[in-house]
Amino acid sequence: THTSDIDQVLHLVCDAISRALGFERVAVEVVDPGTGALEMRASVGWDGAPPTGVLTTADIAALCEPSHEVEGCYLWPADEAIAIVGEQSRAYESRRNGRGPLAWDHHWLLVPLVHADGHIGGWIWPDDPVDCLLPTPDRLRILRIFANQALAAVSDAAHVDQLEALARLDGLTGVL
């Protein structure tokens, strides 16, 4: 809330999700309004940059299947998700995996950033839970709250940028 820099806001969201919910790696991709493509905007925990182009907005929409929804988040075993979006999406695999029925085992956790009108504005990609367990519904509910707040902050920052541009330019002519 103290900045209008969208990338800084998203980095703070990634850091908060990592620290508060115990995900070693978190990334946020946002739809570029000009191209409609997903663009990596913030991440924490990766050695270098996280892989980009793993999913498209169409892939995210396909993975937002009600049978895999928990508290507004979508949890998939990796093989099932790849069967839907294609083998090219196997560019990344989790490092922290456990064993057993409640273990994180190469799962995909998808947290879409959905605007009020229903269109997808991006996604948060938390991975590698420190405890190597699947997140509980309570943790997923908190993650959804983080995602909603991130979307509101990004929207507010974009509005501030628009207002600053309008304050510098004449509304009729578009000149300074």
N, C-alpha and C positions, 0 to 999 in steps of 0.2 A: 504493500500500500504506500510505501515511501518513494516509489520510483515509477516512471512511465516507460522505462526501457523494458520492452517485452522480453528480450533475451535474459536480462538480469532477473526479472520476475520468474521466468521459467526455470532458471538455474536454482533460484531459492526454493521453488517447488520441488525440484528433483532432490535437492539436499535435504529438505524437510521429510520427504517420503522415505529417503534412505535412512535417516537417523531415527525417525519416529516409528517406522513400521518394519525396520530391519531388512530392507532389500539392499544388497551390496551394490547393485547397478540399477540405475534408473535413467531413462532417456525420454525426451518429449519431441515428437515430430508434429509440426503444424502445417496446415494446408497453405501454400503460397497463393494469395488471392489472384495474382497475375497469371499463373500457369495452372493452378489447380493441383499441382503435385505436392507431395509431402516433402517437407524440408526439416532436417535435424536442426533444432534450435537450442537445445540444452541437454546436458547429461552429467552424471557423476558416476564415478566408480570404474570407468573403463580405462584400460591401459591404452592410451591413444584415443582416437575417435571411435564411437560405436559404429557398427555397420549401418549403412544407409541404403535405402531402396529395398528393404526387406519386404515391406508391404505397400500397397497402394490404397487409396481411399475405397476403391471397389473391394479390395481384400478385407479391409476393416469392416465394411458393411456386410460382407458375406460371413465374417466370423462373429458378428453380433447376433448370434442365433439364440433364441430364448432357452433352448435346452442346456446351454452352457453359461447362462447368466446367473450371477450371484451378486446381489446388492449393486447392480448397475455395472459390474465388471464381468469380463468374459474369460473363463479359465478353460484352457484346452490342453490335452496331451499333445505334444509336438507332432506326433505322427498323424493324428486326426486333423490338426490344423493344416499341415502340409498337404494332406489329401484334398483339402478344399482349395487352398491358394496356389498349389503347385510346388514342385520340387525346387524351383529357383529360389524359393524363400528359405531354404535350408542354409542360408549364409551364416547363421549364428546358432550356437547351442549353449545352453546353460552350463556353468562350471560347477555350481554347488547343487548337487543332487543327493537325495537320500534313498532309502529303501523302505518298503512297506506301503500299506494302503493309504497312509496320510502323508507320504513323502512327496516332496517336490522332485519330479523326475523328468527333466527336460520339458516342463510345462511352458505354455505361453500364457501370460496374463495380459490381457488387452483392456485398457481403460480408455474408451473413446471420449473425446471432447465433443459433445453434441450441443449445438446451438439451440436456442429456443424454438426456431423454425424447423428443427429436426435434421439439419444437414451436419455432417461430420466435419469438424474444424481441425481435427488432428487426433493424436492419441498419446497416452502415457504408457510407457513400457517398463514396468518394474520387473526385475529378474534377480536371480540368485539370492533367495532368502537366507539370511545368516543361519537360521535354525534348520534349514533344509526341509521344512515342512510346508504343506499347502497352507495358504492363508485361511484363517477362520472367517466366517461371515462378518464378525465384528471388525476385523482388520480390513476386509474388503469394503465395508460400509465407510470406514474412515478414509480409505483410499479414494472412494467415490466423492467424498466431501472435498478432499484435496483437489481432485480433478475439477469439480464444480467451481471451487475458489480460483483455480488456475485459469479456467475459461473466463470467469468474471474479470480477473486481473488483466488478462490479455485484451479483453474487449474494452475495458476502461483505459488501458494504455493506448490502444489504437484510437480511441475517441480523443484522448488528450493530444495525440500527434495530429489528428485532423483539425482540432481546434487551434493548435499552434500554427498550422499551415494557413488556416482561414484568417487568423489574426494578422499574418504577414502579407496576405494578398488581398487585392481589391476583389470583392465578390462579383462585380460586373465584368471587369476587364481581365482579371487574373494576373495583373502586374503588381509589383511591390507597392 
